[in-house]
Amino acid sequence: MPHDVLFWLALVTAVLSLGMLAQLLLAARQLRRLDCVPPLGDAEMPSISIVVAARNEARGIEAAMRSLLALEAPRLEVVAVDDRSEDATGAILDRFARTEPRLRVVHVAELPAGWLGKNHALWLGTGHATGELLLFTDADVVMAPDTLRRAAALLSAERLDHLTAGPHLDMPGWALQTFSVWFMVMFTLFVRPWKARDPRSGAHIGVGAFNLVRADAYRRIGTHRAIAMRPDDDMKLGKLVKKHGLRQDFVNATSHVRVEWYHSVREAMRGLRKNGFAGVDYRLSMVLLATVTQPLLFVWPFVAVWVTGGATRLLNAVVVAAALAMFAGAAREQRVRWWYGAAYPLAIVLFLAAIWNATLYALVHRGIEWRGTHYPLDELKANRV
């Protein structure tokens, strides 16, 4: 009987793994690449306002500002909102603004009730923006000079209201790289970005590093006021776009957009604490489901190829091969060594640890800590989208 159970587990796992691999192959075929989009000329470029929320970003804000101000767009403005920073972020931004007329700096001294700091900063920044297009990005993102030309071209050609882009993640160390690559695999399978453009699909997407939206569409969906208490604001911005019947798409921009994700696994665990539970809409059932299915799908087969035999071993070998293929594809996009996939069972453990760390922190502390402020869990849950 135990052998029968292991065989059927291996069979089900093999079918699911091959299905997931097929989904990722479909995504690779259907997702556009930004470097394949011909850029617009000056005469065709719309006015663009870049809105950045920065809190305690002194380490990377200079590189980000130099990158944004070097973007090729004839009618470009940058609105940088210093969100109650306790380091030199505000002073650095003010120094840039003294010699750069396209940069406007807004300082936030106090956070109003009913807002997350970042969401309030982005909303406040749009009040100073005049562009036809709004680009929401993070304060540690670096872009190639022709990024906006290509993104605006795709937005115009496809008559989109919202375009989001997947960046290249800069990550030090093999452990963090392995974890982040597998995180992106799981994110892609869960979100299905290739379906975002389909108006009949509920799939939606948003990426904090690059959310480009028409200003009139942004106002139509209710601005960041509608997601004032969502720590997963980037994804929920995308959801609002789809809910209002507007057109959305995702583009692979690893060639043009870079962001330093986290500096260590420990920092990743701490950083994901703010939105790990929100990412499953605060549903403990989803966390429990992931805790059961992830080890069965992606850890046990690595063990089973050594401790089972016959058809069961063969099926588990298929699962391992499919998992390594999924990892290798994502690793290639992120310029990570493919053979790091041999350690991906460790990545699964870290992935589950991150989810549980976020969940338990939110439940024990009845809220989250983000950008120096505590936000009650009841208020976070109340902001349904």
N, C-alpha and C positions, 0 to 999 in steps of 0.2 A: 504493500500500500504506500509507504513513504516514497518508493521509487516512482510509482504512478503519479503521485502528487508533484514530484520534482520534474517529471517529464512534461506534465500539463502546464506547470509554471514556466518551464523553459519554452514551450511552444507559444504560449500567450505572450511572453516577454519578447520572443523573436518576432512575432507578428507586429507587436506594437513598436518595437525598435525599427523595423524596416519601414513601417508607416511614417515614423518620425523622420527617418532619413529621407524618404521620398518627399516629405513636406519641405525639408530644408533644400533639397535639390530643386524643387519647384520654386522656392523663394529665390534661389540663386539665378534661375532663368528669368523670373518675372520682375525682379527688382531692378530699377534703373540705377545706373552709376553716374554720379555727377560729372566725372571726368569725360563722359561720352556725350554730354550736352553742350552744343555749340553756344558760346557766350553771346550776350546781346551787345550791340554797339551803344555808344553814348546816347545817340538820339532816341533809342528805344527804351532806355533805362528809366524806370519810375523813380520817384523820390522814396528814399528808404530811411527809416529811423531805427537805429539799433538801441534796444533798451537792456541795460545790464544792472542787475542787483548785486551789490558787493558788500560783504561783511567780513572783516578781518582777512582780507585777501592780499595783504602787503607782499607776500611771497611771490605771487604770480601776476599781480594786476598790471605791472608795467609791460610785460610781454604781451598780455592780452590787449591792452590799449593800443600799443604800437601796431599790433596785427589788425585791429578793427579800423584804425585810422588810415591804414595803408590799403584798405579794400578799394577796388576800382569801381567807383560809383560817382557820377558827376553831381548828384544831389543826395548827399549823404550827411546824416547827423547822428551823433552818438549821445545818448542820455544815460549817464552813469549815476546810479543812486547808491550813495553811501549809507547803508542800513545800520546805523548805530555802531559803527566799527570802534574797536578799542585799541587798534594798532594804527599804523601809519597809512592805512588805505585812503582815508579822506584827504590827507595832505598830499599824497602822491597824485590823486585825481585832480586836486586843485592846481598842482604844479603843471600838469598836462594842459589843463584848461586855460592857463595864462598865455600859452603860445599856440593854442589850437582852437580857432573859432568854431569848428564843427562839433566840439565837445561841450556839453552842458552837464554840470555836476549838481546833483540835488542831495542835500544832507538830511537824513531823518534823525531827529533827536529823541522822539518818543513813539512807541508803537500804539496805535489806537486799538481799542478792544474789538474783538471779533475778527482779527486778522492774524495770519501767519506773517512773519517778518518779510520773507522773500516775496510772497504774493502781494503784500501791500506795497513793497518797493517797486515791483514791476508795474503795478496799477498806477502808482504815483508817477512813475517815469513816463507812462503813456500820456499823462496830462500835459507834459512838456514836449511831446513828439508831434511833428507836423507831416510826417511822411505818408505816402499812399500805402506803403507796406511797413509793417512792424516786424522786426526781428528780435525775438527774445533769446538771449544767450547768457551763459554763465561767465563769471569773472575770471575764469582760468582757461578759457577757450582761445585757441589760436587758429586762424584761418588763412588759406592761400589767397593772394590778392584778387584772383578772378572768381572767387566763390560766389559773390552776389550776382555777378553777370550770368553765371551758369544757372544759379537757382532761380533768378528772375525770368530767365528764358524758359525754364521748365514750367514755372508757375503760369506764364503767359500762354505757352503753347498748349497746355492741358486745361487752361481756364480753371485753375485751382484757386481755392480760397485759403488753403493752408498747406504748406509743404514743410515736412520735418525731415531731418537728415541724421543718419547714423555716423558718428565720428570714429576716428581712430583713437583708441585708449592707450595713453602712455602709462606703462606700469613697470615698476622695478621688481626684479626677483622672480624666480620661476614659480613660487607658490602663489603669489598674487596673480601672475599671468595665467596660470592654470585655472585658478578660481574665476577670474574675470571672463576668460574665454567660455568656460562652461556656463557661467551666469548669462552670457549673451545667447548661448544656445537655448537655454531654458526660456529666456525672455522672448526670443524669436518664435519658439513653438507656442508659447502662451498667448502672445499678442497677435501673431500672424500679420506682419506688416504689409505683405503683398496683397492682402485683402482690404486694406484701408481705402483704396481708391474705388472699391465696389460699393455703390450706393445701396445695394440690397443687403450688404453685410453689416453686422453690428461691430465688426472689427474697427478699431481706431488706434491711433498712436500719436505720441508726442515725445520729443526728446529735448531735455533741458538745454543741451548745447546748441540746438538750432531749431527754433520754432518760428517759421516765417509765415505771417498771416496778413491778409488784407485788412487795413485799418477799419473799413466799414464792416467787414465780417466780424472783427473783434468786438466792435460795439454791439453788433446784432446778437452775439451769443451771450452778452451780459458782462463782458470784460472779466478781469480777475475777481470782481466782486462775487461772481457766481461760484467761484472755487476758493473763496477767501481762506477757508480752513482746511484745504487739502494739501498735505505734504507731498502728494504725487501730482502736483499742479501741472506738470508737463503733459502727462498722460490724460488728465482730466480736461485740459484745454482741447486736446484732440477729440475727446469724447463729446464735448460741447459742440464742436464743429460738425461732427456726424449727426448728432441729435437734431441740429437745426437744418438738416438737409443740405449742407454745404459740401463742397468738393475738397477732398483731402488726398494726399499721397505721401509716400516715403521714398527717399532716395539714399543710396549708399554713397556716403561722402568721406570714406576713410582716406581718400587721396587729397582732400581739401580741408577737412576740419579735424583738429586734434584737441584732446583734453587730457590733462593729468588726472586720472580717476581717483586713485588713492595711493598713498605712499607705502602702505604695509597692509598685511592681512588684518592686523589689529585695528588699524584706522578704518578699513573697509567695514569691519563688524560694527564699529562705533557709528560710522556714517550711515550705514543702511538701517540703523536702529530707528531713524526718523520716519522712514516710509516703507519698511519691510512689511508691517502689518497692514498699512493702508493699501498696499499693492494688491491684497486679496480682499479689499473692502471690509477689513476688520472681521473676517469670518474665520473663527477658530477651526471650523470643519475643513476648510481648505488647507490650513496648516497641518492638521492631522492627516489629511489625505496625502499631502506631499511627503510627510514623514514615513508613511507606509510604502507608498509607491516608488519613491526615489531609490531607496536601497534595493528593493526587489528588481527594479528595472536596470539599475546602473552599478550596483555594488556586488550583489550576490552572484551575477554571472561571472565576474572575475574570479570568484572563489570556486564556483561550480565547475568551471572547465578543468579544475585540478582534482575535484573530489567526486565527480560523477563519471559515467562512462556511456558508451554507445550513442544512441540517438540523442539522449539528454545532453551529453557533452557537446555533440555537434551543434545542437540548437543554441546552447550557451555560447559556443564559439562564434556563431552568427551574431548574437547579441553584442558580444565584445567587439567584433569587427565593425558592426554598424555604429556603435558608440564611438569607436576610434575614428571612423570616417566622418562622423558629425563634428567631432572635436577638430580634426585636421582641417576641415573646410572653414570653420570659424577661425581657427588659428592662422590660416593663410591670410584671411582678411585683416586680421589684427597684427600680422607680421610677428607671430609667436611661433616658436619651434614646434612642429607637429608632434614630435615625440614626447613632449610634455604631457600628451594625452595618456601616457602610461600611468600617470599619477592622478587621473581624473576621479577615481573613487575617493581620493582625499578631497577633491573639489566638491564632490557631492556632500561629504560630511561638513565642509565649511559652508556650503550653500544652506543646508538645513540648520546649521548653527546660527547663521545670520538671520534666518527667518524666526527661529525660536528666540534668539536674543532680542529681536525687535518686538515679538509678540509678548514675551514675558515682561519686558521692560514696560510696555504700554499697559499691561494688565496690573502689574504690581504697583507702578507709579501713577496709575490712572491717567496716563497721558504720555506725551513725548517731550523731549528736550531738544530744541532746534534753534541754532543761531542765538544761543544765550537766553532763551525764553522757554518757560514751561507752558504747554498747551493741554488743557483737560481733555480726556478721552471722550467724554460725553459731547463736548463741543465739536470735536473732530468728526465723530460719527454722525452728528446732526447735519453736516454739510454733504448731503447726498447729491449725486449728479446723475 
